[in-house]
Amino acid sequence: MRPASAPTPRTAGTAAAAPAPSAKHPAAAATTPTKPPLPSSRSGPSWLDLAAHLRKLRSTVYAELAALPAVHSVHFASSAATSGTSNPPPLVYVSPRRPLADSGVDQQLWLARTDDTIAEPRPLLLGHEWAARLRRARFAPVSPLAAAWRRSGLERQRRSLHQCTIDLLHVSAHDAAALLVVFVVRSTLFVAHVDPADPTAHAHCLAQVHLMGIYDPQIVRAVDPATGRPRLACFYLDACSHGQLHLLELDLTFASRPVALPDYNAQEEFARHTGYWPSLTARRVLFTAVDDTHVPLFAIANDVHVRYPRAGLPNPTTSLHLCHVPSRTATALADVDAMLDQVAPWREYLTRAGWIDDDTAWVQVLSRNQRRMAVVALHLAGTNAALTVVWEEESATKWIPIHSLIAFVPTPDASLALVIASERAGFMELYHATAVPGSPAPRPPPTRLTHGPSFAVSRWDPLAVHHETGTVFFHARRRVGPASPLFETCLCSVDLTSPGTVHAWTPDGWDARAVLSGCGTAAVVTLSHLRHPPVVVGTSLLPTRDAAAGRIAAALVGAADDPPRGLLDHCSGSVPATLSLVRPQHFHLTSPASGLPVQGFLWLPTTTTSSETPLPTVVIAYAGPDVASVHADWYAGRAGGAVVRALALLELGFAVVMVDGRGAAHPQLGAEFEAAIARPDAPMVVAATVSGTSAGEDGAAAAAVVSDTSSSGAAGPRALQTVPAATEERVGGRHTALRARTRSQSRGRGTRSNDPAPLPAANTTTVTTALGDGELADQVAALRYLFAQGVPLDPARVAITGWSFGGFVALMALAKYPDVFRVAVAGAPVTCWTQYDSAYAERFLGDPHANAAAYTASSVLTYVPRLPKEPNRLFLVHGQLDDNVHLARHTQPLVDALVRHGVPHALQVYPSERHGLRQAPSIEHFETQYLWWLTQHL
């Protein structure tokens, strides 16, 4: 469960001063326009008015976003010649700028250099010939199975609204004067040739192949041993043969069942989107075969079935295989699997793999409870395989996060050297580990290269190693200013020979995300801050850090060039007018219950005429792990993927709040901050079974309610409590009836007349692990902080909305804090964690057979009797084809329970949608209904 993260703002009191606006980028100095409010009546705008305004707003926002720098799918040219210290490689990327007219493709390929040879990038696909080729490819037939795999893959690969029409696969140096560029448009693969030294040259098509079933293509640049000339090997999975592995021009097929397709958990929870890895010379392919026949089929719809591994039930099994490409044969690596069982008998998941050299592969394996992990080298030369454990770690307090910050480094002898990120010391840090194959001596202790929290490593951003100099490039979080609680991401480096000495390559006050060349010689860096839209800079990382940092700084301030040298893409020079209406204020506090930091963004409508006018407020929540909404980049300050919704809410007179509490993706706060998401503020007493609750598919009780047994001043475990009456507090110098409660306020108070009567508990258990408790308390603490600061928010009119984990949090909020949140909108919510996938649910709650009470305490179904019995307070939304959070396993049982307990609710089902809404009519309908519902009932 990994939603798209949002961006952030800053206030004058907490943010570091940003660089002064320049004539080249005066965006930061642009004045903020004020838009007139929507036409409205006393009951709010009509549906038709909202729909029409949203269409215009969405069109405006998308046009403004399209005018911003947009560089996607960056590929640096690979070649032995470009890996030295003096020749930074050219690069090719995809951008929506200047698409070829009449081609049917809304993107363009661009060529740029990271040295001073070319000031301006140039488009590659030009002329009538390319227009005709792309048009044919755009409308060429595609295998239905390949199309289905692609839709599912896009869902797994973070449900991004951006989907490249041009899938750029590979760029390499063909000879001294030419590049080969390989890309796919739908089901057609193109190989193009371009001369990077000729500023007027465009791409020439060398080959065009229609492969109706192509999926997950990978290109390997190898040297033909017979001729010594470079060649390209294109491997791909063929949906027309149900997933067999093919090599272009060799008809390489093997196995009688689909191979190399990663299982569900590998894709969704560990971000491993491939199941095969060609060797460096394309002579061998390491691949997985997945056996999921013991995982029951589940019918999402009449003709859509999935094998979905649920918590506490068997997972698919993965075995390793090796293909010898010249002989077109594949063999199962049964001996390797057996040896892995010996060195890692606890292994359950294969989370990463790759090659060190042509005879040595490596795999990363993880235990089912995700507390043990190892990186193992597989020596595959000859007939007898051997293993070397290069890295192993175990955590007693928290799951081990899986990431791609793993890089093997060449050594002058037979030893193996690895750079890897780990939380073993409490923060995400880089380590340099070595091992000697076949040596009976214990591995030497690894060297810690970085130290948190000053430069806490970001595991969501790439890493690269420059082998000649031993420089490791990575991303880290640092404070925006010395006293600021807001953090930005920066590009950093550390030398293998100077552990602990970290250098920052990007300027202070700018959030930076870089795409790095594999050899660590060049980077494409996107920089922004809360008041300045993105700037994209291509730069060499050679010969010195000062030279690269100077090039980046020169591009940011404009220098004397027009356009600034190094810019790969640039905007018109001003903040987009409509997007500038989203002006966030950053706030921070310490959670009164946990003592952990909480921070958030607040957006106030620009049409507010009086600071005394209390505003209805919408909390847009995710509140789950692995996501941060509050950070120092420009998109975060515009509410990220919720920008259209946030803008519409502001224009309607709502305030908007986003909060990052415990568990959010802030590595600078350490592993304990992330682990705290699964720990309630105090132990809870729950009942595993209660009369009147429904059973899940496996017969386990799906809900439990326990009466309030706490007493004033009690320090022991707390029971699941009924909802107390509203209390009155002084906020901002005036009395306000807070529709809120704290645990200390609720003790000894009676229940409201519409609260469910306490139910008797049976088989009570004390729970110290639960979801939907501590992270929700942080959302409430943030609201109370804003009330206490005198922000003109109406405590009687607060809504909470969210999708996926955010939908789960919204439901728990309305059940646990009905006096804080007037209404809730829950999209695709997880309502019972025993029905969710094994890797995610067990990561936080453990084995449901051994920890059933934690699952009960974390289930929305447990709290259905507490949901308010008033109408128009709960709105549920779900896509019928959702293959992540199944409608039939989550929303349908919830609706049954709501009906059984007499809880009013509204339900919207989208029959053709999956976990995220992707079709324009569905998005338009939902956003209109969402806004109309809030205006009517908040």
N, C-alpha and C positions, 0 to 999 in steps of 0.2 A: 504494500500500500504506500505509494510514493507520489503524492500529488505535486503539481507544479507550484514552486514557491513564489512568493510575492516579494516586492521591493520596499523601500523605506524613506522617511524624511528626517529632518533635524531642526531643532530650534536654535535660536541665537545663543541660548544659555548653555547648551550642551554640545553643540557641534563645533568642530574645528573650522576655522575660516577657510573657505574654498578659494581657489585661485581667482584672481580678479577677471571679470569678463573682458574679452578682447574684441577688437573689430572683426576678427575672423569668426569668433564664437560668442556673440553677444547674448546667447540664450539666457544666461543667468541674470542679465540685467533687464530682461523683458518685463513690461508691466503686465499685470494680471487682468484680463478682461472680465467683465461681469455679464453673465447671461441672464435674461429675464426668466422668471420661474415659469414652469409649465402652467397652462390654463387649468384652473381647478375650480371646483365647486366646494361646498362645505364638506362633502363626503369624499373629496379628492378628485383627481382627473378621471375621466371616463376611460374605459378599456380602449376605445378607438383612439382617443387622444394620446394615451400612453403608447400604444402600438406604433402610431405614426411618428411620434417624437423619438421613440427608441430606434426606429429604422433610420431616421435622419442622424441621430447621435452616433449610432454604430458606424454608419457610412463615413461620418466625419472623423471619428476616432481611428478607424482602420486606415483612412487616407493619411492622417497625421503620423500614425505608426509606420506606414509604408515609406514616408518621407524621411524617416530616421535611418541612420546607418544600419545596415542589415547584411552581415557577412555570415554565411552558413557553410558547413561542411568543408572546412579548410583542409587542403592537402598540400604538404610540402613535397617537392620533387625528391624522390629517393634515388640514390646512386652512391656508389663508393666515392665518386669524385666530390660529392657535396658534403661528405662527412668530415672533411678536414677542418682546419682552423681558419682558412682564409676565404672560403667560398660559401657564403650563406645561400641556401637553395631558393630558387623561385617557388612561387606557390600559385595554386589555382583554387578558387572558391566559388560558391553559388551565391547569387544576390538577386533580389527582385528588380534591381535597376536595369533599365533598357532591355526588356525582353524583346525577342525577335518578333516583329510584326507578322501576323498571319501564320504563326507556327502552332498556335494552340497551347504553347508552353509559356507560363507566366514568370519564368526566371531566365537568368543568363549566366554563363560561365565567364569568369574574369581571371586574367593573369596579372600577377604583380611580382615585384622583387622586393627583397628585404635589405638591399643595399641601395646605393644612390644612382643605379643605372637608369631606372625608369621613375619619373616623378609621378606619373599617373598610371593606375591600372588600366587595362584595356579589355574590351569584350572579345570573346573568341568565336561565338556562333553568329556569323553574319552572312548575308546574301540569300538569294532565292533558293539555292540548293539546300542550305541548312534548314530554311523555313519548310521546304517540302519534306525533308527527311524527318524533322521533328513532328510535323503535322501527321505524317503516316504513323510514327511511333506513338503519338498521343492517343490515337484511336485504334491502334492494333489490338487484336483480341488477347485476353489474359485468361489463363486457367482459373476457373472459379475457386479451386482449392488454394492456388497461389494468392488470389485476391483476399480470401478469408484469412490466410496466414498473415498477409501484410496488414490487414486491419487489426488482427490480434497483436501483432508485433508492435504496431504504433501505440496501441493501448498500453502494452507493457513498457514501452520505451518512453514513458512519462506523459502520455496523453497530452502532448503539446499541441497547441493550435497551429503551430508551424509544421507543415509537412512539405518536404522538398519534392517538387515535380521532377527535378533533375537529381538523380541519386549519384553523386560523384563518388567513384570507387577508388581511383588510383591515379597518381601522377608520378612519372619517373623519367629520368634522363635516358633517351633512346640512344643518342650518340653525343658527340661534342657540341652539336648545334641544334638539337631538337629535343622536344619533350613529347612523351606519349601520355595522352589523357584518356582515361576509360570512365564512362558513365552510362547510366541506364535511365531510360524514360519508359515507364510502365514495364513492358516486357521486351523491350528492344535494347540491346547492348551496343554501344558505339565505342570504337577505338579511333582517336583523332591524333593528328600530328601538328605541332606548332613550333615555330622558331621563336624562342623568347628574346633573342637579340634584335629581331626586326620589329621596330615599334609599329609598323603598319600591317604586319602579318596577322592573319586570323587562322583558326583551326581548319585543317583539311581532313576529311573523313577517310580513314584507311580501311575500316571494316564496319559493317552494320549487320547484326545478327538478331533475328527475332526468335526468342526463347519463351514460348508461351507460359511455361511453368516455372520460370526463374524465381528463386527466392534465396535470400542470404548469400549473395555473391561475394567472393573474396578473390583478390588479385595478388599473385606473388610474382615478383620480378626475379627471374633466375637466369643463369647462364647455360646455354646449350653446350653440353660437354663435347659434342661432335664438331661444332663450328666455332665455339668460343664466343658467339654473339648472344646478346641478351634476348630473352624471350619472356612473354607474359603467359602465365598459367592462370586461367579463370576457373575457379571452382565454384560450384553452386549446387543448391538442392533443387531437384526437379519435382514440382508438384504433380506433373503429369504422370510420373512414376511413383507417386505417393511418398516423396521425400528421399529418394535415393540420391547419392552424391555423384555429381557429374564433373568431368573436366572437359572444358571446351576443346573440340576437335579430336578427343581421344575416346569418346563413348565409354567413359569409365563408370561402370555401375556395379554395385555389389550389395549384398545382404537382401534377404527376402522380406524385410520389414523396413519401415522408415528408420533412418539413422540420422545422427547429427542434429536432430531437433531437440533443443533443450526442454526439460520438463517445466511444468507450471511454476514451481517454486524458484527454479533457477532464473527464470525470466522476471517474474513479478517481484520477488523478495531479495534476490541477490544480483539483479541487473546483469545476468549473463545471457546474452541474446543470441549466442551461437553455440553450436555443439561440435564444431570441427576446427582444426588448427593446422594449416599447411606448414611444412617446415620451411626454413629460410631459402632452400634451393628448390622447393616444390617437388622433391623426390619422395617425400613421405607426407602423410596426413594422419594426425592423431584425431580420433573422433570418438564420440560417445554413442552408445546404443541404450535407449531408455526402455525399460520394461514397466509399463503401468497397467498391465492386464489385471492386476489384483486391486487396483483402485477403481471403485465402483463408478459406472457411468451415471451422470446426472443430466436430466433433460431440462435445459434452460428454456427451450421452446419446443414445439412439436417436431421440428427438424434440426434442432441444434442440441448436440450432446457433448459433454465434456467429462474428462476424468480429472477430478478435482480433489487433491489430497487435503483432508480436513484434520484439525487438531486432534491428536490422540489416536489417529488411525494410520495404517501403513502408508509410507511414501513410495513413489516410484523408485525403482532401483536403476542405477547407472553403471554401465560397464565400459571399460576402455578398449578401443580397437585401433589397429594401425594398418594403414593402406600403403603399399609399396607401389608408387605411381608407374614406374617403367613397366612392371610386370602386370599391372592392373589387378593385383590381388590384395585381399584384406584378411587380416587374422585377428582373432580376439586375444587380447593381452591378459589371458587368464592368470599367468604367472605373476604379472605385475599387480593385478587385483589381489592375488593371494598374499603377496609381499606387503601391499598396503594394509591388508587386514592385520598383518603382524605388527607393523610399526605404528599403525593408527587403528586399533580395533574398534574405536569409538566412532569412526567416520560415518557420516550419513549423507552429507552433501558434497558434491564437487562444484566448487564455486568459481574457480579460475583455472586457466591452463595456458600453455604456450611452449615456445622452444628457446633453448639456450644456444645450441648449435645444431647442426644437421643430425647429430646422433643422440642428443640429449634434450628431452622435453621436461616440463615441470607441471605439477598440478598443485592446487590448493584444496585441502579438504577440511571439513568442518563437522563437528559433532552435532547430534540432533538438538541438544539443549543449547548449542551455540556458545559454549563456554570453553571449548578446546579447538585449536586450529593448528594446522601444519602446512608448510610449503615443502614439497618433496620433489627432488630431481629424479627423472627416470632415464637411466642409461640404457639405450636401446641398440647400441652397436653390437653386431654379432648375433649369436643365437641365444645367449644367456643374458637376460636383463638383470639390472641391479638398481638399487635405490639409495639415495642419500637424503636424509632429512636436513634441510638447510635452515629451517626456522620452525619453531614450535612454541606455542604459548597457551596458557590456561588462565582463566579468570574465575575468581571465587565470588565476585560481587556483581558482575554485569556481563551481558552478552558481548561477544567480540564482533565489532562491526566489519562488514565485508566491503572492500573497496578495490580500486585498480591501481593503487600506489605501490606497485611491485615492479622492480627493475633489476635484472641481472647485469652485472658489470664484468667486462673481460678482465682476466687476471693473467700475469706472466707465467704462471705454472698451472698445475692440474687442479688447483682448488677452485671452488665456486664462491662467488661473492654476490651478495644481494642487498639492495636498498629497499626498505619496506617501512610503511607507517604502522604504528601500533600505539594502543592506549595503555600498555602494560605499566607505565609509571603514573597514570592518572590523567594525562593529557595526550592528544594525538600528536605524536612526535616521530621523527625519522630515525631509523637505525641502519647501521651497516653491519651485516652478518656474513660470516664466512664458514665454509665447511670443506673438508678434504674427503673426496670419495674414497671409500674403502678403508679409511683410517679407523682403528679401534679407539683412538683417543677421543675424549669428549669434545664437543664443539667449543671453541673459545667463546666467551661472553660477547654479545654484540656491542658495538660502539654506538652510543647515543649521539646523533648528529645535531639535533635541535632540542630545545628545552621550552616547554610550555610554562605559563600561558602567554609569555611575551610574543611569541610567534607560533601560536597553535596551528598545526597543519590542517588545512581544509581537505577532507577526504573526498569531496565532491568535485574537485578540480584536478587537472592532469599534472603529471610529473614527468620529467625527462632528465637524462644524464648525458653530459658531454664527456665521452670516454677519454679523449685525449688529455683533458685538463682535470678530470675527476670532479667536475662541478655538477651538483644536483640542483635542478630548478624545480620549484614547487610553489604552491599557494599557501598563504597563511593569513590569519586574522590578526589585526592590530587595532588599537583604539584610533578613532577619528581625530581625537585631540587628547592631550595629557589628562584632562579631567572629564572627558566625555565617556558616557556609558555606551555609546554607539560604536560599533566596530565596522571596519571595512576590510575587504580582501585585497591583498597585495601580492605581486609576483616577487619571490625571494629566491636566494640561492645559498648553498653551503658547500664547501669543498670537503671531499672525503678525507683530505689530509689535515683539515682544520675544523674538527668537530666543535660545535658550540658557537662558531662565528657565522652569524646569519647576516646576509646583505639584502636589503630591499632594493628592487629595480624600478619600482613605480613610485610616483611622487605622493607625498602626504596629501590627504584631503580628497583622494580619488579612489573609488572602488575599482579594482582591476581584475579582469578575468582573461587569461591568455590561452591560446592554442599554441602548443610547442611542437617544433619539429622533433622527430624521433631522435636525431643526433644532437639535440640541444644547441643548435647554432642560430636559430631564428624563432621569432614568436609573432603572433598576431594578437594584439592586446586591445580589449574593449574597456574603455574607461568612462566613468560617469560619477556624478555625485547627486545629492538630492535636488539640487537646483540646476544641474546641467545635464542635458541629454547625452546619450552615448557618443563617444568618439572612438573610431577604430583605427589603430596604428599598426602597420607592419614594420618590424625592425629586426635587424641583425643583433644577436647577442654577443657579437664579437666586434673588435678585439678586446674591449674592456667594458666593464660595467658602466663607467662614467659616460662612455660614448653612447651606449644604448639608452641609458637614462636621459641623456641630453637630447637624443633624437625624439624620445617620447615627449619630453617636456616641450620641445620646439613645436611639435605637432599640436600640442594642447593650447599653446598661446598664439599659434599662427605663424610665428617666425616671420621671415620675409617672403616666403613662397606663397604662390597662389595657384592651386591649393597648397596647404602646408605639406612639406615633404614627409612621406611616410604614411599619409592618410590613405587607407584603402577605400573608404567610403565616407561621405560627409553629408550633413544635413544643410538646410537652406540658411542657417545662421540665426534662427530665433526659436524660442520655445514654442511648440505647437499651441495655438490659442486655446483650443478646447481642453487639451491635456493639462494646461497650466492652471485650470480651475481646481485640479486635485492638488491641494497644498497641505502636506501633512505637518503635524506637530509631533515631535518625539517626546515621550515621557517615560519615566522609569521609577521603580519603587522596589522595596524589599517585601517579599511575601510575609505577612504577619504570622502565618502558620508554619511555613517551612524555613523561613530565613533566607530563601534563595532569591536571586534577582529576577525581576519581571520587568519587561519593557514593552512599549507599544507605540502605535501611531494613532493619532486622532485627526480626523478631517472634519472641518466645520463648513457648513454651506456659506457660499460667498454672499448670499442674499439676506443673511441674518441682519436684522435692523436694530436689535437691542440685545445687549449681553444678558438682560434679565429674562429674556424669552426662553423658557425651557424647551429644549428640542427633543423630538423623538430620536432614538438612537438605535442603530443597527450594528451589532457585533458580527463581523465576518470572521468565522473561526475555522481553523483546522485543528490547532492545539495538540497535534500528534507529533511523534518522533520523526526525525530525518527531514524536517521542513522548517524553514525560518521565514517569517513574513516581515520581520523588522530588521533591516540591514541597510547599509549606506549606499545603495545604488539608485539610480534614477527611476527604474521601473518599479522597484519596491515602494518608492515614494508615491507612485501612481496606483497603488493597490494591486500591482502585478496583473495576473490573469483576470481579476475582477474589476478591471478599470471601467468598463462600460457600465456595469452595475453600480459601482461606487459613484461615478459621475451622475447617473440618473438619480440616485438617492440624494446626492447633494443638491441637485437642482429642485428636487421635491421638498427640500427643507429638512432632511434627515442629517444627523451627525453620523459618522462612520468610525468604527474603532476596530483595530486589529491588535492582538496581543500575543506576544511570545512569552510563555511561562516555562516551567520546568519541562525538560525533554526536547525542547526545540533545538534545531541544528545550529548550535553556537559552540564550536569546539574550544573557544577561548575560555569557556566556563567549566570545562573538564568533564570527565566521564561520569562523575557522580551527579552532575546536573542533568545529564541525559537519562541516567538510570532512575532518577527520582520520579519519572513519569509513572512508573508502575508501583509507586509506594504511596499509600494514602497518608494524610497528615497524622492520623492516629489509627491504631488497630481497630478493625471493625468486627463485630460479631454477626455472623450470618447463619442462616439455616439452609442446609442442602436441599431439604424438601419441605414443602408447605402445602397444606390442603388448598385445592383450587388452582394450583399452578399447572401449566401444560408441560407435557414431556416433549423432548426433542426427538429427532429421527431415531436416535439410538436408545430411547427409553429413559434418558437421563432427565432429571427435573430441569426445566428451563428457567424457572424463576423462584424467588423466595422473598418474603417480606417479613421483617422482624420489627417488633414494637420498640418504642423509645424506652430504653432501660437506663439511660444515663441520668446522673444526679448532679446537682450543682457542685462544681469543684472537683468532680471525679477525675482521676488521672488514669484510670484503667482503660481497657478496650471500650470503644463506643459501638452501640448497636445502630443498625440502619434506622433512621429516625423519621417520624412523621413531620409535617411542615408546620412550624409555629406561626403565630399571628404576626402581622406586619409590625415593625417597630418604628419609633420616631427618633430622628437624630438631627443635630444641628450641622448643616453643611453650607460652607461658604457664607456664614453669617446670617443664614435664614433657616427657619424650620422647614424640613421637607419630610413627608411621609415616605420613607425608603421602603420600596418593595423588595426588601432584602433581609437577610439574617446572617449572623455569624453563629458559630456553634456556641460561643459563650453567651450570646444573647438568647439563644433558643432554650437553654437549659431552664427547666422549671416552668416554662410557659405552656399554655394549653394549645390545642390544635384548632384550626379553623373548622367551621361547621361542615364544609364540603370536603374535608380530608377523609381518607378511608379510615375505617376503624382499625386499630392495631390488630394484627393477626398473631396467633400463638406461634412461637418458634418451636422447631423440632430439630434435634441433632445439631445444636449450635456449634459453630467453629469460629475461632479467632483468625482473622485474615490480615496479613501484613503486605499482601500483593494484590493490587487491583488497578484497573484502568477506569477512567471516568470519574476520578475523585480529586486527586491532587492537582492535575492539570486544569480541571474545571474550577477548582478553588482559586487558582491564579487568575482566571478570567474574571471572576467575581471580585477579587481583591483589586484588580486594575480599575474596574468600574467604580468601586467605592472610593478609590484614590481620586478619580476624576471628580466624583461628586464632592468630596471633601475639599478639593482645590477650587471649588466655586465655578467650575466649567458649566455653562448653561445647558445641562442635560436634564431631561425630565426622568427621574427615577421610576415613575409609574409607567413609562412607555419605552421599554427596552426590548428589542428583539435580538435573538441569536440565530444565525444562519450558518450552515456548513454543508459540506459534501464529503462522502466517504467517512473517514475518521471524524471529520468535522460534523457530519450528520449525526454520528454517534454522540458526539459531545453536545450537540444542540438538543437531542432528546434527553440526555442525562441532565442537562441544565434545566429544562422545563420540569423534570420530575423532582430534582433535588433542590432547586431554587426557584419555585414558581412565584415567589414574591419579588425576585430580582428580575426575571425575564417574563415579560407579558406574553410574548408569542415566540414560537420556534419554527424555522423552516429547515427540514432535514432531508437532504438529498442522498440517495443511495446509502443509507446508514447501515453499519454493522450493528445488529441488535442482539446477537448471541455469538460469543467468540468460539464456542465449540463448533459452529457452522462455518467458521472462516478457515483460511488455509493454515496448514500446520506450521510452516516456518515463521510466519508473522505472529500468530497467537501464542505459540510456545516460547517465542523469544521473550515475551514480557510476562506471561502467566504460567509458564511451565507445562508439565504434563497434566492434561485435564483429569486423568485417572488418579493421579497423586495429589492434585491441587484443585479438586472440584469446587471447593468453596470460593477460591479466587475467581473462577469463571462465573459462579453465581453472583458474586458481588460486582462483577464487571458487566453483567448482562442488562440491557435495557428492559428486558421482559421482567426482571426482578422488580422494577420500579413502576410498572404500568399502573398499579393501584394508586400511586401517588400523583399521577398526572392530573391536572385540573379538569374538573367536569364542566367547565364553562365552554361554550362554543367559540369557534374562531380563534383558537390559541395554538393549534398545531396543524402544520401543512407538511405533508409527506410527498416526496418526488422520487421516482425510480425508473430506470430504463429496463424494459422487459428482457432484453438480450444481454444484460449485464453478466459477464462471465467471471467477474471478480467478487463482487458482493451480490449473491444471487437473490433476485426478488423473492423467489419461492421459499428461500431459507431464512430471509431476514425481514423484509417488509411485510410479506404475507402473514407469518406468525405474529408479527407485531399488530397488524390490523385485526387479526382474530382476537388477540388479547384486549385490544382497545374496545372492540365490540362487546366482548364478554364483561368488561368492567364498566361499560357505559361511558367511555371517554369520547367526546366529540372530536372529529378530525376531518381534514380534507386530504384527498389523495389524488395525485396526478401520475399516471403511468404513460411512458412513451414506448409504444410497442416496437419501434425500429431502432432504439438506442441501446448502447452498451453502458459501461460504467460512467463514462463522461458523455455529455451531449455533444455530438459532432455535426449533425445536420442543421443547416441554417434555419429551416422552418421550426425545428424543435427548440433551438436556442432562442429564436425570436418569441416563440409562444411562451416558453418558460420565463424569460425575463419580463415579459409583459405581465404574466400572471403573478409572478413574484412581486413586482412593484405594485400592481393593483391590490394584491392581497394585503401588503403592508400598509398601503395608504388607507385601506378600508378598516383594518383591524388593529392598527397601532395608533 
